[in-house]
């Protein structure tokens, strides 16, 4: 049965949303995902600082 993550501390930095959640093993994980159409950028990190840095430096290639 797949886990349904509950995102918390969701912030938006430009077109990228950064959120914190707990994975299936109970570890705290952080994700950064671009909400721009046809971009597809999405990554997971162990630290919140890394996810926010990725969000600040992300540039969509579909412009």
SULFEN-V464278 format. One record per residue. N is the residue number from 0. RES is the residue in one letter. PHI is phi in whole degrees, 0 to 359 (* if undefined). PSI is psi in degrees with one decimal (* if undefined). Layout:
# SULFEN-V464278
n = {N;N}
res = {RES;RES}
phi = {PHI;PHI}
psi = {PSI;PSI}
This chain:
# SULFEN-V464278
n = {0;1;2;3;4;5;6;7;8;9;10;11;12;13;14;15;16;17;18;19;20;21;22;23;24;25;26;27;28;29;30;31;32;33;34;35;36;37;38;39;40;41;42;43;44;45;46;47;48;49;50;51;52;53;54;55;56;57;58;59;60;61;62}
res = {X;X;X;X;X;X;X;X;X;X;X;X;X;X;X;X;X;X;X;X;X;X;X;X;X;X;X;X;X;X;X;X;X;X;X;X;X;X;X;X;X;X;X;X;X;X;X;X;X;X;X;X;X;X;X;X;X;X;X;X;X;X;X}
phi = {*;289;280;255;292;255;280;223;53;277;230;245;239;66;275;261;256;245;216;244;205;253;280;296;267;88;278;281;235;229;231;232;222;276;262;287;297;62;271;82;284;202;218;243;224;277;238;294;298;293;294;291;295;297;292;289;263;290;232;292;274;262;266}
psi = {121.5;143.8;143.8;100.9;143.0;110.7;140.0;165.8;49.8;125.1;154.8;125.8;99.6;-132.6;-2.6;135.0;134.4;133.1;159.9;141.7;171.2;129.9;-174.5;-23.5;3.7;4.5;145.4;126.2;160.2;138.8;149.6;126.0;133.1;134.9;5.2;145.4;137.9;22.7;-58.8;7.6;122.6;126.3;157.8;145.4;160.0;-24.2;148.9;-36.6;-39.1;-40.1;-40.9;-35.3;-41.7;-37.8;-38.9;-31.6;-2.5;134.9;123.3;133.9;-8.2;37.1;*}
